[in-house]
Each structure stands twice: as structure tokens, then as C-alpha cells.
Amino acid sequence: MDEIRRSNQVFLTADEVAPVIGCNPQAIRVQAHADPLKLGFPVVVIGRRVRIPRVGFIEALGGIE
């Protein structure tokens, strides 16, 4: 999570956030397409691609310290 906080990327991938929340990246992708609100953090779905806004993800997990 520290690496994500220090990053200057606007968007993260499912591969980057999966270890933080302890799940499979493909499960994030599937849920983002099926019902993104259930993820608990914002996602942007463009076609088959799933991107997670870094700031929104951090805020959903308790904010920036």
C-alpha cells in the first residue's frame, strides 16, 4: 500500500490492487464488469479494460496518511 500511496499514477490496474486487498486480479475484473459498486472502490471500465483511480482507491481503504 505504501508504494501505491507514493505513486504518481492516476490509475492503477487490477494486478496492482489485488495484493493489497488480498484477492485475485481476475476477480476484480469480473466484479468490475458485473457490479462495480460491490467492489467498494471506484473503477473505470472501458471495453474489457478495468482501471482503478489511485486516489479513490486510497480513500476507499481509509485515506492517505
PDBQT receptor file of N, H, CA, C and O in Angstrom, charges set to zero:
ATOM      1  N   MET A   1       0.827  -1.192   0.000  1.00  0.00    +0.000 N 
ATOM      2  CA  MET A   1       0.000   0.000   0.000  1.00  0.00    +0.000 C 
ATOM      3  C   MET A   1       0.872   1.257   0.000  1.00  0.00    +0.000 C 
ATOM      4  O   MET A   1       0.509   2.264  -0.607  1.00  0.00    +0.000 OA
ATOM      5  N   ASP A   2       1.994   1.202   0.663  1.00  0.00    +0.000 N 
ATOM      6  H   ASP A   2       2.289   0.383   1.156  1.00  0.00    +0.000 HD
ATOM      7  CA  ASP A   2       2.893   2.364   0.682  1.00  0.00    +0.000 C 
ATOM      8  C   ASP A   2       3.341   2.743  -0.722  1.00  0.00    +0.000 C 
ATOM      9  O   ASP A   2       3.444   3.924  -1.054  1.00  0.00    +0.000 OA
ATOM     10  N   GLU A   3       3.605   1.741  -1.535  1.00  0.00    +0.000 N 
ATOM     11  H   GLU A   3       3.522   0.782  -1.265  1.00  0.00    +0.000 HD
ATOM     12  CA  GLU A   3       4.038   2.005  -2.911  1.00  0.00    +0.000 C 
ATOM     13  C   GLU A   3       2.929   2.705  -3.695  1.00  0.00    +0.000 C 
ATOM     14  O   GLU A   3       3.200   3.611  -4.482  1.00  0.00    +0.000 OA
ATOM     15  N   ILE A   4       1.697   2.289  -3.483  1.00  0.00    +0.000 N 
ATOM     16  H   ILE A   4       1.477   1.553  -2.843  1.00  0.00    +0.000 HD
ATOM     17  CA  ILE A   4       0.562   2.929  -4.155  1.00  0.00    +0.000 C 
ATOM     18  C   ILE A   4       0.410   4.368  -3.674  1.00  0.00    +0.000 C 
ATOM     19  O   ILE A   4       0.151   5.266  -4.476  1.00  0.00    +0.000 OA
ATOM     20  N   ARG A   5       0.569   4.589  -2.392  1.00  0.00    +0.000 N 
ATOM     21  H   ARG A   5       0.780   3.860  -1.741  1.00  0.00    +0.000 HD
ATOM     22  CA  ARG A   5       0.474   5.962  -1.853  1.00  0.00    +0.000 C 
ATOM     23  C   ARG A   5       1.546   6.872  -2.448  1.00  0.00    +0.000 C 
ATOM     24  O   ARG A   5       1.276   8.035  -2.750  1.00  0.00    +0.000 OA
ATOM     25  N   ARG A   6       2.751   6.351  -2.616  1.00  0.00    +0.000 N 
ATOM     26  H   ARG A   6       2.970   5.406  -2.371  1.00  0.00    +0.000 HD
ATOM     27  CA  ARG A   6       3.863   7.162  -3.127  1.00  0.00    +0.000 C 
ATOM     28  C   ARG A   6       3.805   7.372  -4.640  1.00  0.00    +0.000 C 
ATOM     29  O   ARG A   6       4.443   8.282  -5.170  1.00  0.00    +0.000 OA
ATOM     30  N   SER A   7       3.058   6.547  -5.315  1.00  0.00    +0.000 N 
ATOM     31  H   SER A   7       2.539   5.808  -4.884  1.00  0.00    +0.000 HD
ATOM     32  CA  SER A   7       2.985   6.603  -6.776  1.00  0.00    +0.000 C 
ATOM     33  C   SER A   7       2.368   7.914  -7.243  1.00  0.00    +0.000 C 
ATOM     34  O   SER A   7       1.613   8.554  -6.511  1.00  0.00    +0.000 OA
ATOM     35  N   ASN A   8       2.694   8.299  -8.455  1.00  0.00    +0.000 N 
ATOM     36  H   ASN A   8       3.307   7.779  -9.050  1.00  0.00    +0.000 HD
ATOM     37  CA  ASN A   8       2.057   9.473  -9.045  1.00  0.00    +0.000 C 
ATOM     38  C   ASN A   8       1.147   9.078 -10.207  1.00  0.00    +0.000 C 
ATOM     39  O   ASN A   8       0.702   9.933 -10.972  1.00  0.00    +0.000 OA
ATOM     40  N   GLN A   9       0.875   7.778 -10.334  1.00  0.00    +0.000 N 
ATOM     41  H   GLN A   9       1.237   7.083  -9.712  1.00  0.00    +0.000 HD
ATOM     42  CA  GLN A   9      -0.026   7.291 -11.370  1.00  0.00    +0.000 C 
ATOM     43  C   GLN A   9      -1.447   7.768 -11.090  1.00  0.00    +0.000 C 
ATOM     44  O   GLN A   9      -1.863   7.846  -9.934  1.00  0.00    +0.000 OA
ATOM     45  N   VAL A  10      -2.174   8.079 -12.124  1.00  0.00    +0.000 N 
ATOM     46  H   VAL A  10      -1.837   8.016 -13.063  1.00  0.00    +0.000 HD
ATOM     47  CA  VAL A  10      -3.575   8.468 -11.974  1.00  0.00    +0.000 C 
ATOM     48  C   VAL A  10      -4.432   7.224 -11.790  1.00  0.00    +0.000 C 
ATOM     49  O   VAL A  10      -5.348   7.213 -10.968  1.00  0.00    +0.000 OA
ATOM     50  N   PHE A  11      -4.136   6.171 -12.560  1.00  0.00    +0.000 N 
ATOM     51  H   PHE A  11      -3.392   6.180 -13.228  1.00  0.00    +0.000 HD
ATOM     52  CA  PHE A  11      -4.910   4.938 -12.496  1.00  0.00    +0.000 C 
ATOM     53  C   PHE A  11      -4.029   3.757 -12.131  1.00  0.00    +0.000 C 
ATOM     54  O   PHE A  11      -2.841   3.723 -12.454  1.00  0.00    +0.000 OA
ATOM     55  N   LEU A  12      -4.628   2.794 -11.456  1.00  0.00    +0.000 N 
ATOM     56  H   LEU A  12      -5.592   2.822 -11.194  1.00  0.00    +0.000 HD
ATOM     57  CA  LEU A  12      -3.973   1.542 -11.106  1.00  0.00    +0.000 C 
ATOM     58  C   LEU A  12      -4.651   0.418 -11.873  1.00  0.00    +0.000 C 
ATOM     59  O   LEU A  12      -5.750   0.588 -12.403  1.00  0.00    +0.000 OA
ATOM     60  N   THR A  13      -3.990  -0.724 -11.927  1.00  0.00    +0.000 N 
ATOM     61  H   THR A  13      -3.098  -0.861 -11.497  1.00  0.00    +0.000 HD
ATOM     62  CA  THR A  13      -4.573  -1.899 -12.570  1.00  0.00    +0.000 C 
ATOM     63  C   THR A  13      -5.044  -2.874 -11.500  1.00  0.00    +0.000 C 
ATOM     64  O   THR A  13      -4.692  -2.756 -10.326  1.00  0.00    +0.000 OA
ATOM     65  N   ALA A  14      -5.844  -3.836 -11.932  1.00  0.00    +0.000 N 
ATOM     66  H   ALA A  14      -6.129  -3.933 -12.885  1.00  0.00    +0.000 HD
ATOM     67  CA  ALA A  14      -6.302  -4.883 -11.017  1.00  0.00    +0.000 C 
ATOM     68  C   ALA A  14      -5.106  -5.657 -10.466  1.00  0.00    +0.000 C 
ATOM     69  O   ALA A  14      -5.128  -6.081  -9.310  1.00  0.00    +0.000 OA
ATOM     70  N   ASP A  15      -4.073  -5.846 -11.270  1.00  0.00    +0.000 N 
ATOM     71  H   ASP A  15      -4.055  -5.502 -12.209  1.00  0.00    +0.000 HD
ATOM     72  CA  ASP A  15      -2.875  -6.557 -10.801  1.00  0.00    +0.000 C 
ATOM     73  C   ASP A  15      -2.182  -5.806  -9.673  1.00  0.00    +0.000 C 
ATOM     74  O   ASP A  15      -1.594  -6.431  -8.789  1.00  0.00    +0.000 OA
ATOM     75  N   GLU A  16      -2.239  -4.488  -9.686  1.00  0.00    +0.000 N 
ATOM     76  H   GLU A  16      -2.716  -3.981 -10.404  1.00  0.00    +0.000 HD
ATOM     77  CA  GLU A  16      -1.580  -3.690  -8.654  1.00  0.00    +0.000 C 
ATOM     78  C   GLU A  16      -2.378  -3.647  -7.352  1.00  0.00    +0.000 C 
ATOM     79  O   GLU A  16      -1.785  -3.621  -6.273  1.00  0.00    +0.000 OA
ATOM     80  N   VAL A  17      -3.703  -3.638  -7.429  1.00  0.00    +0.000 N 
ATOM     81  H   VAL A  17      -4.185  -3.659  -8.305  1.00  0.00    +0.000 HD
ATOM     82  CA  VAL A  17      -4.502  -3.516  -6.209  1.00  0.00    +0.000 C 
ATOM     83  C   VAL A  17      -4.848  -4.858  -5.585  1.00  0.00    +0.000 C 
ATOM     84  O   VAL A  17      -5.130  -4.920  -4.388  1.00  0.00    +0.000 OA
ATOM     85  N   ALA A  18      -4.833  -5.937  -6.366  1.00  0.00    +0.000 N 
ATOM     86  H   ALA A  18      -4.603  -5.887  -7.338  1.00  0.00    +0.000 HD
ATOM     87  CA  ALA A  18      -5.216  -7.256  -5.850  1.00  0.00    +0.000 C 
ATOM     88  C   ALA A  18      -4.414  -7.687  -4.617  1.00  0.00    +0.000 C 
ATOM     89  O   ALA A  18      -5.017  -8.161  -3.654  1.00  0.00    +0.000 OA
ATOM     90  N   PRO A  19      -3.090  -7.545  -4.602  1.00  0.00    +0.000 N 
ATOM     91  CA  PRO A  19      -2.353  -7.958  -3.403  1.00  0.00    +0.000 C 
ATOM     92  C   PRO A  19      -2.714  -7.128  -2.164  1.00  0.00    +0.000 C 
ATOM     93  O   PRO A  19      -2.650  -7.627  -1.040  1.00  0.00    +0.000 OA
ATOM     94  N   VAL A  20      -3.085  -5.890  -2.370  1.00  0.00    +0.000 N 
ATOM     95  H   VAL A  20      -3.137  -5.486  -3.283  1.00  0.00    +0.000 HD
ATOM     96  CA  VAL A  20      -3.425  -5.004  -1.251  1.00  0.00    +0.000 C 
ATOM     97  C   VAL A  20      -4.712  -5.465  -0.575  1.00  0.00    +0.000 C 
ATOM     98  O   VAL A  20      -4.824  -5.439   0.651  1.00  0.00    +0.000 OA
ATOM     99  N   ILE A  21      -5.682  -5.886  -1.385  1.00  0.00    +0.000 N 
ATOM    100  H   ILE A  21      -5.592  -5.908  -2.381  1.00  0.00    +0.000 HD
ATOM    101  CA  ILE A  21      -6.957  -6.308  -0.799  1.00  0.00    +0.000 C 
ATOM    102  C   ILE A  21      -7.063  -7.825  -0.663  1.00  0.00    +0.000 C 
ATOM    103  O   ILE A  21      -8.078  -8.335  -0.189  1.00  0.00    +0.000 OA
ATOM    104  N   GLY A  22      -6.030  -8.543  -1.073  1.00  0.00    +0.000 N 
ATOM    105  H   GLY A  22      -5.205  -8.128  -1.458  1.00  0.00    +0.000 HD
ATOM    106  CA  GLY A  22      -5.961  -9.982  -0.864  1.00  0.00    +0.000 C 
ATOM    107  C   GLY A  22      -6.891 -10.800  -1.736  1.00  0.00    +0.000 C 
ATOM    108  O   GLY A  22      -7.574 -11.701  -1.249  1.00  0.00    +0.000 OA
ATOM    109  N   CYS A  23      -6.923 -10.490  -3.022  1.00  0.00    +0.000 N 
ATOM    110  H   CYS A  23      -6.369  -9.758  -3.418  1.00  0.00    +0.000 HD
ATOM    111  CA  CYS A  23      -7.748 -11.297  -3.919  1.00  0.00    +0.000 C 
ATOM    112  C   CYS A  23      -7.068 -11.445  -5.264  1.00  0.00    +0.000 C 
ATOM    113  O   CYS A  23      -6.007 -10.873  -5.514  1.00  0.00    +0.000 OA
ATOM    114  N   ASN A  24      -7.696 -12.214  -6.114  1.00  0.00    +0.000 N 
ATOM    115  H   ASN A  24      -8.558 -12.678  -5.911  1.00  0.00    +0.000 HD
ATOM    116  CA  ASN A  24      -7.194 -12.479  -7.448  1.00  0.00    +0.000 C 
ATOM    117  C   ASN A  24      -7.516 -11.299  -8.365  1.00  0.00    +0.000 C 
ATOM    118  O   ASN A  24      -8.643 -10.805  -8.333  1.00  0.00    +0.000 OA
ATOM    119  N   PRO A  25      -6.577 -10.834  -9.175  1.00  0.00    +0.000 N 
ATOM    120  CA  PRO A  25      -6.856  -9.721 -10.083  1.00  0.00    +0.000 C 
ATOM    121  C   PRO A  25      -8.032  -9.989 -11.028  1.00  0.00    +0.000 C 
ATOM    122  O   PRO A  25      -8.794  -9.078 -11.355  1.00  0.00    +0.000 OA
ATOM    123  N   GLN A  26      -8.171 -11.231 -11.459  1.00  0.00    +0.000 N 
ATOM    124  H   GLN A  26      -7.552 -11.971 -11.193  1.00  0.00    +0.000 HD
ATOM    125  CA  GLN A  26      -9.274 -11.550 -12.361  1.00  0.00    +0.000 C 
ATOM    126  C   GLN A  26     -10.619 -11.393 -11.660  1.00  0.00    +0.000 C 
ATOM    127  O   GLN A  26     -11.603 -11.029 -12.304  1.00  0.00    +0.000 OA
ATOM    128  N   ALA A  27     -10.683 -11.658 -10.368  1.00  0.00    +0.000 N 
ATOM    129  H   ALA A  27      -9.884 -11.955  -9.845  1.00  0.00    +0.000 HD
ATOM    130  CA  ALA A  27     -11.923 -11.467  -9.614  1.00  0.00    +0.000 C 
ATOM    131  C   ALA A  27     -12.319  -9.992  -9.597  1.00  0.00    +0.000 C 
ATOM    132  O   ALA A  27     -13.503  -9.664  -9.666  1.00  0.00    +0.000 OA
ATOM    133  N   ILE A  28     -11.332  -9.105  -9.505  1.00  0.00    +0.000 N 
ATOM    134  H   ILE A  28     -10.370  -9.371  -9.449  1.00  0.00    +0.000 HD
ATOM    135  CA  ILE A  28     -11.611  -7.665  -9.560  1.00  0.00    +0.000 C 
ATOM    136  C   ILE A  28     -12.173  -7.298 -10.927  1.00  0.00    +0.000 C 
ATOM    137  O   ILE A  28     -13.149  -6.554 -11.022  1.00  0.00    +0.000 OA
ATOM    138  N   ARG A  29     -11.562  -7.818 -11.980  1.00  0.00    +0.000 N 
ATOM    139  H   ARG A  29     -10.769  -8.422 -11.903  1.00  0.00    +0.000 HD
ATOM    140  CA  ARG A  29     -12.025  -7.517 -13.335  1.00  0.00    +0.000 C 
ATOM    141  C   ARG A  29     -13.455  -8.009 -13.569  1.00  0.00    +0.000 C 
ATOM    142  O   ARG A  29     -14.283  -7.293 -14.132  1.00  0.00    +0.000 OA
ATOM    143  N   VAL A  30     -13.729  -9.222 -13.135  1.00  0.00    +0.000 N 
ATOM    144  H   VAL A  30     -13.057  -9.804 -12.677  1.00  0.00    +0.000 HD
ATOM    145  CA  VAL A  30     -15.066  -9.795 -13.314  1.00  0.00    +0.000 C 
ATOM    146  C   VAL A  30     -16.099  -8.967 -12.550  1.00  0.00    +0.000 C 
ATOM    147  O   VAL A  30     -17.155  -8.638 -13.091  1.00  0.00    +0.000 OA
ATOM    148  N   GLN A  31     -15.795  -8.630 -11.290  1.00  0.00    +0.000 N 
ATOM    149  H   GLN A  31     -14.937  -8.897 -10.850  1.00  0.00    +0.000 HD
ATOM    150  CA  GLN A  31     -16.733  -7.852 -10.479  1.00  0.00    +0.000 C 
ATOM    151  C   GLN A  31     -16.916  -6.448 -11.040  1.00  0.00    +0.000 C 
ATOM    152  O   GLN A  31     -18.018  -5.902 -10.986  1.00  0.00    +0.000 OA
ATOM    153  N   ALA A  32     -15.862  -5.861 -11.573  1.00  0.00    +0.000 N 
ATOM    154  H   ALA A  32     -14.966  -6.305 -11.617  1.00  0.00    +0.000 HD
ATOM    155  CA  ALA A  32     -15.959  -4.516 -12.153  1.00  0.00    +0.000 C 
ATOM    156  C   ALA A  32     -16.932  -4.499 -13.318  1.00  0.00    +0.000 C 
ATOM    157  O   ALA A  32     -17.634  -3.509 -13.527  1.00  0.00    +0.000 OA
ATOM    158  N   HIS A  33     -16.981  -5.572 -14.071  1.00  0.00    +0.000 N 
ATOM    159  H   HIS A  33     -16.412  -6.376 -13.901  1.00  0.00    +0.000 HD
ATOM    160  CA  HIS A  33     -17.915  -5.654 -15.197  1.00  0.00    +0.000 C 
ATOM    161  C   HIS A  33     -19.323  -6.003 -14.731  1.00  0.00    +0.000 C 
ATOM    162  O   HIS A  33     -20.298  -5.487 -15.275  1.00  0.00    +0.000 OA
ATOM    163  N   ALA A  34     -19.440  -6.869 -13.733  1.00  0.00    +0.000 N 
ATOM    164  H   ALA A  34     -18.647  -7.289 -13.291  1.00  0.00    +0.000 HD
ATOM    165  CA  ALA A  34     -20.746  -7.360 -13.289  1.00  0.00    +0.000 C 
ATOM    166  C   ALA A  34     -21.486  -6.350 -12.413  1.00  0.00    +0.000 C 
ATOM    167  O   ALA A  34     -22.647  -6.033 -12.670  1.00  0.00    +0.000 OA
ATOM    168  N   ASP A  35     -20.809  -5.848 -11.377  1.00  0.00    +0.000 N 
ATOM    169  H   ASP A  35     -19.866  -6.106 -11.168  1.00  0.00    +0.000 HD
ATOM    170  CA  ASP A  35     -21.437  -4.921 -10.429  1.00  0.00    +0.000 C 
ATOM    171  C   ASP A  35     -20.333  -4.153  -9.703  1.00  0.00    +0.000 C 
ATOM    172  O   ASP A  35     -19.961  -4.519  -8.588  1.00  0.00    +0.000 OA
ATOM    173  N   PRO A  36     -19.811  -3.103 -10.316  1.00  0.00    +0.000 N 
ATOM    174  CA  PRO A  36     -18.653  -2.403  -9.761  1.00  0.00    +0.000 C 
ATOM    175  C   PRO A  36     -18.870  -1.803  -8.377  1.00  0.00    +0.000 C 
ATOM    176  O   PRO A  36     -17.907  -1.637  -7.628  1.00  0.00    +0.000 OA
ATOM    177  N   LEU A  37     -20.099  -1.477  -8.024  1.00  0.00    +0.000 N 
ATOM    178  H   LEU A  37     -20.881  -1.611  -8.633  1.00  0.00    +0.000 HD
ATOM    179  CA  LEU A  37     -20.353  -0.884  -6.700  1.00  0.00    +0.000 C 
ATOM    180  C   LEU A  37     -20.008  -1.845  -5.568  1.00  0.00    +0.000 C 
ATOM    181  O   LEU A  37     -19.679  -1.407  -4.466  1.00  0.00    +0.000 OA
ATOM    182  N   LYS A  38     -20.079  -3.128  -5.823  1.00  0.00    +0.000 N 
ATOM    183  H   LYS A  38     -20.347  -3.483  -6.719  1.00  0.00    +0.000 HD
ATOM    184  CA  LYS A  38     -19.765  -4.126  -4.788  1.00  0.00    +0.000 C 
ATOM    185  C   LYS A  38     -18.281  -4.193  -4.458  1.00  0.00    +0.000 C 
ATOM    186  O   LYS A  38     -17.902  -4.772  -3.440  1.00  0.00    +0.000 OA
ATOM    187  N   LEU A  39     -17.439  -3.611  -5.299  1.00  0.00    +0.000 N 
ATOM    188  H   LEU A  39     -17.747  -3.140  -6.126  1.00  0.00    +0.000 HD
ATOM    189  CA  LEU A  39     -16.002  -3.626  -5.024  1.00  0.00    +0.000 C 
ATOM    190  C   LEU A  39     -15.650  -2.743  -3.820  1.00  0.00    +0.000 C 
ATOM    191  O   LEU A  39     -14.712  -3.042  -3.081  1.00  0.00    +0.000 OA
ATOM    192  N   GLY A  40     -16.395  -1.674  -3.632  1.00  0.00    +0.000 N 
ATOM    193  H   GLY A  40     -17.157  -1.431  -4.232  1.00  0.00    +0.000 HD
ATOM    194  CA  GLY A  40     -16.103  -0.790  -2.513  1.00  0.00    +0.000 C 
ATOM    195  C   GLY A  40     -15.104   0.303  -2.829  1.00  0.00    +0.000 C 
ATOM    196  O   GLY A  40     -14.766   1.102  -1.956  1.00  0.00    +0.000 OA
ATOM    197  N   PHE A  41     -14.629   0.353  -4.051  1.00  0.00    +0.000 N 
ATOM    198  H   PHE A  41     -14.903  -0.297  -4.761  1.00  0.00    +0.000 HD
ATOM    199  CA  PHE A  41     -13.751   1.420  -4.508  1.00  0.00    +0.000 C 
ATOM    200  C   PHE A  41     -14.118   1.717  -5.958  1.00  0.00    +0.000 C 
ATOM    201  O   PHE A  41     -14.668   0.858  -6.648  1.00  0.00    +0.000 OA
ATOM    202  N   PRO A  42     -13.818   2.927  -6.423  1.00  0.00    +0.000 N 
ATOM    203  CA  PRO A  42     -14.218   3.293  -7.784  1.00  0.00    +0.000 C 
ATOM    204  C   PRO A  42     -13.408   2.551  -8.837  1.00  0.00    +0.000 C 
ATOM    205  O   PRO A  42     -12.225   2.262  -8.655  1.00  0.00    +0.000 OA
ATOM    206  N   VAL A  43     -14.070   2.255  -9.928  1.00  0.00    +0.000 N 
ATOM    207  H   VAL A  43     -15.030   2.490 -10.076  1.00  0.00    +0.000 HD
ATOM    208  CA  VAL A  43     -13.404   1.647 -11.080  1.00  0.00    +0.000 C 
ATOM    209  C   VAL A  43     -13.892   2.325 -12.354  1.00  0.00    +0.000 C 
ATOM    210  O   VAL A  43     -15.001   2.857 -12.407  1.00  0.00    +0.000 OA
ATOM    211  N   VAL A  44     -13.054   2.295 -13.362  1.00  0.00    +0.000 N 
ATOM    212  H   VAL A  44     -12.153   1.863 -13.319  1.00  0.00    +0.000 HD
ATOM    213  CA  VAL A  44     -13.416   2.780 -14.682  1.00  0.00    +0.000 C 
ATOM    214  C   VAL A  44     -13.300   1.588 -15.620  1.00  0.00    +0.000 C 
ATOM    215  O   VAL A  44     -12.236   0.980 -15.739  1.00  0.00    +0.000 OA
ATOM    216  N   VAL A  45     -14.401   1.259 -16.285  1.00  0.00    +0.000 N 
ATOM    217  H   VAL A  45     -15.265   1.753 -16.189  1.00  0.00    +0.000 HD
ATOM    218  CA  VAL A  45     -14.416   0.145 -17.223  1.00  0.00    +0.000 C 
ATOM    219  C   VAL A  45     -14.530   0.721 -18.630  1.00  0.00    +0.000 C 
ATOM    220  O   VAL A  45     -15.486   1.426 -18.954  1.00  0.00    +0.000 OA
ATOM    221  N   ILE A  46     -13.549   0.409 -19.447  1.00  0.00    +0.000 N 
ATOM    222  H   ILE A  46     -12.774  -0.164 -19.184  1.00  0.00    +0.000 HD
ATOM    223  CA  ILE A  46     -13.535   0.849 -20.836  1.00  0.00    +0.000 C 
ATOM    224  C   ILE A  46     -13.367  -0.411 -21.686  1.00  0.00    +0.000 C 
ATOM    225  O   ILE A  46     -12.275  -0.967 -21.795  1.00  0.00    +0.000 OA
ATOM    226  N   GLY A  47     -14.463  -0.839 -22.274  1.00  0.00    +0.000 N 
ATOM    227  H   GLY A  47     -15.351  -0.388 -22.185  1.00  0.00    +0.000 HD
ATOM    228  CA  GLY A  47     -14.427  -2.098 -23.014  1.00  0.00    +0.000 C 
ATOM    229  C   GLY A  47     -14.135  -3.237 -22.061  1.00  0.00    +0.000 C 
ATOM    230  O   GLY A  47     -14.882  -3.460 -21.108  1.00  0.00    +0.000 OA
ATOM    231  N   ARG A  48     -13.064  -3.953 -22.308  1.00  0.00    +0.000 N 
ATOM    232  H   ARG A  48     -12.457  -3.771 -23.082  1.00  0.00    +0.000 HD
ATOM    233  CA  ARG A  48     -12.660  -5.056 -21.425  1.00  0.00    +0.000 C 
ATOM    234  C   ARG A  48     -11.665  -4.606 -20.360  1.00  0.00    +0.000 C 
ATOM    235  O   ARG A  48     -11.354  -5.366 -19.443  1.00  0.00    +0.000 OA
ATOM    236  N   ARG A  49     -11.173  -3.400 -20.474  1.00  0.00    +0.000 N 
ATOM    237  H   ARG A  49     -11.426  -2.783 -21.220  1.00  0.00    +0.000 HD
ATOM    238  CA  ARG A  49     -10.149  -2.909 -19.536  1.00  0.00    +0.000 C 
ATOM    239  C   ARG A  49     -10.770  -2.324 -18.279  1.00  0.00    +0.000 C 
ATOM    240  O   ARG A  49     -11.820  -1.681 -18.313  1.00  0.00    +0.000 OA
ATOM    241  N   VAL A  50     -10.086  -2.568 -17.171  1.00  0.00    +0.000 N 
ATOM    242  H   VAL A  50      -9.233  -3.090 -17.143  1.00  0.00    +0.000 HD
ATOM    243  CA  VAL A  50     -10.526  -2.048 -15.874  1.00  0.00    +0.000 C 
ATOM    244  C   VAL A  50      -9.382  -1.226 -15.295  1.00  0.00    +0.000 C 
ATOM    245  O   VAL A  50      -8.254  -1.707 -15.184  1.00  0.00    +0.000 OA
ATOM    246  N   ARG A  51      -9.678   0.001 -14.931  1.00  0.00    +0.000 N 
ATOM    247  H   ARG A  51     -10.594   0.391 -15.021  1.00  0.00    +0.000 HD
ATOM    248  CA  ARG A  51      -8.701   0.883 -14.295  1.00  0.00    +0.000 C 
ATOM    249  C   ARG A  51      -9.291   1.386 -12.989  1.00  0.00    +0.000 C 
ATOM    250  O   ARG A  51     -10.493   1.635 -12.889  1.00  0.00    +0.000 OA
ATOM    251  N   ILE A  52      -8.436   1.532 -11.998  1.00  0.00    +0.000 N 
ATOM    252  H   ILE A  52      -7.460   1.330 -12.079  1.00  0.00    +0.000 HD
ATOM    253  CA  ILE A  52      -8.864   1.973 -10.676  1.00  0.00    +0.000 C 
ATOM    254  C   ILE A  52      -8.207   3.319 -10.391  1.00  0.00    +0.000 C 
ATOM    255  O   ILE A  52      -6.980   3.414 -10.371  1.00  0.00    +0.000 OA
ATOM    256  N   PRO A  53      -9.005   4.360 -10.170  1.00  0.00    +0.000 N 
ATOM    257  CA  PRO A  53      -8.408   5.651  -9.817  1.00  0.00    +0.000 C 
ATOM    258  C   PRO A  53      -7.625   5.527  -8.506  1.00  0.00    +0.000 C 
ATOM    259  O   PRO A  53      -8.179   5.118  -7.485  1.00  0.00    +0.000 OA
ATOM    260  N   ARG A  54      -6.351   5.878  -8.539  1.00  0.00    +0.000 N 
ATOM    261  H   ARG A  54      -5.902   6.210  -9.368  1.00  0.00    +0.000 HD
ATOM    262  CA  ARG A  54      -5.472   5.693  -7.385  1.00  0.00    +0.000 C 
ATOM    263  C   ARG A  54      -5.991   6.420  -6.150  1.00  0.00    +0.000 C 
ATOM    264  O   ARG A  54      -6.067   5.824  -5.075  1.00  0.00    +0.000 OA
ATOM    265  N   VAL A  55      -6.345   7.685  -6.280  1.00  0.00    +0.000 N 
ATOM    266  H   VAL A  55      -6.283   8.169  -7.153  1.00  0.00    +0.000 HD
ATOM    267  CA  VAL A  55      -6.801   8.467  -5.122  1.00  0.00    +0.000 C 
ATOM    268  C   VAL A  55      -8.094   7.884  -4.569  1.00  0.00    +0.000 C 
ATOM    269  O   VAL A  55      -8.243   7.767  -3.353  1.00  0.00    +0.000 OA
ATOM    270  N   GLY A  56      -9.027   7.519  -5.433  1.00  0.00    +0.000 N 
ATOM    271  H   GLY A  56      -8.906   7.615  -6.421  1.00  0.00    +0.000 HD
ATOM    272  CA  GLY A  56     -10.274   6.918  -4.988  1.00  0.00    +0.000 C 
ATOM    273  C   GLY A  56     -10.059   5.605  -4.267  1.00  0.00    +0.000 C 
ATOM    274  O   GLY A  56     -10.745   5.314  -3.288  1.00  0.00    +0.000 OA
ATOM    275  N   PHE A  57      -9.114   4.809  -4.741  1.00  0.00    +0.000 N 
ATOM    276  H   PHE A  57      -8.556   5.046  -5.537  1.00  0.00    +0.000 HD
ATOM    277  CA  PHE A  57      -8.792   3.532  -4.107  1.00  0.00    +0.000 C 
ATOM    278  C   PHE A  57      -8.222   3.769  -2.712  1.00  0.00    +0.000 C 
ATOM    279  O   PHE A  57      -8.624   3.111  -1.752  1.00  0.00    +0.000 OA
ATOM    280  N   ILE A  58      -7.292   4.702  -2.602  1.00  0.00    +0.000 N 
ATOM    281  H   ILE A  58      -6.965   5.236  -3.382  1.00  0.00    +0.000 HD
ATOM    282  CA  ILE A  58      -6.687   5.010  -1.304  1.00  0.00    +0.000 C 
ATOM    283  C   ILE A  58      -7.749   5.510  -0.326  1.00  0.00    +0.000 C 
ATOM    284  O   ILE A  58      -7.778   5.089   0.830  1.00  0.00    +0.000 OA
ATOM    285  N   GLU A  59      -8.611   6.398  -0.783  1.00  0.00    +0.000 N 
ATOM    286  H   GLU A  59      -8.588   6.741  -1.722  1.00  0.00    +0.000 HD
ATOM    287  CA  GLU A  59      -9.661   6.936   0.083  1.00  0.00    +0.000 C 
ATOM    288  C   GLU A  59     -10.630   5.841   0.531  1.00  0.00    +0.000 C 
ATOM    289  O   GLU A  59     -11.081   5.844   1.676  1.00  0.00    +0.000 OA
ATOM    290  N   ALA A  60     -10.950   4.914  -0.360  1.00  0.00    +0.000 N 
ATOM    291  H   ALA A  60     -10.584   4.912  -1.290  1.00  0.00    +0.000 HD
ATOM    292  CA  ALA A  60     -11.864   3.825  -0.012  1.00  0.00    +0.000 C 
ATOM    293  C   ALA A  60     -11.265   2.912   1.044  1.00  0.00    +0.000 C 
ATOM    294  O   ALA A  60     -11.999   2.286   1.809  1.00  0.00    +0.000 OA
ATOM    295  N   LEU A  61      -9.949   2.828   1.095  1.00  0.00    +0.000 N 
ATOM    296  H   LEU A  61      -9.353   3.336   0.474  1.00  0.00    +0.000 HD
ATOM    297  CA  LEU A  61      -9.288   1.973   2.080  1.00  0.00    +0.000 C 
ATOM    298  C   LEU A  61      -8.848   2.715   3.325  1.00  0.00    +0.000 C 
ATOM    299  O   LEU A  61      -8.069   2.187   4.118  1.00  0.00    +0.000 OA
ATOM    300  N   GLY A  62      -9.327   3.910   3.505  1.00  0.00    +0.000 N 
ATOM    301  H   GLY A  62      -9.960   4.340   2.860  1.00  0.00    +0.000 HD
ATOM    302  CA  GLY A  62      -9.017   4.619   4.751  1.00  0.00    +0.000 C 
ATOM    303  C   GLY A  62      -8.244   5.901   4.592  1.00  0.00    +0.000 C 
ATOM    304  O   GLY A  62      -7.859   6.512   5.588  1.00  0.00    +0.000 OA
ATOM    305  N   GLY A  63      -8.010   6.321   3.391  1.00  0.00    +0.000 N 
ATOM    306  H   GLY A  63      -8.323   5.825   2.581  1.00  0.00    +0.000 HD
ATOM    307  CA  GLY A  63      -7.386   7.621   3.174  1.00  0.00    +0.000 C 
ATOM    308  C   GLY A  63      -5.878   7.599   3.114  1.00  0.00    +0.000 C 
ATOM    309  O   GLY A  63      -5.232   6.563   3.274  1.00  0.00    +0.000 OA
ATOM    310  N   ILE A  64      -5.347   8.767   2.880  1.00  0.00    +0.000 N 
ATOM    311  H   ILE A  64      -5.872   9.609   2.750  1.00  0.00    +0.000 HD
ATOM    312  CA  ILE A  64      -3.905   8.963   2.794  1.00  0.00    +0.000 C 
ATOM    313  C   ILE A  64      -3.406   9.425   4.141  1.00  0.00    +0.000 C 
ATOM    314  O   ILE A  64      -3.934  10.369   4.729  1.00  0.00    +0.000 OA
ATOM    315  N   GLU A  65      -2.391   8.753   4.619  1.00  0.00    +0.000 N 
ATOM    316  H   GLU A  65      -1.962   7.986   4.142  1.00  0.00    +0.000 HD
ATOM    317  CA  GLU A  65      -1.835   9.109   5.944  1.00  0.00    +0.000 C 
ATOM    318  C   GLU A  65      -0.699  10.088   5.802  1.00  0.00    +0.000 C 
ATOM    319  O   GLU A  65      -0.111  10.499   6.802  1.00  0.00    +0.000 OA
TER     320      GLU A  65
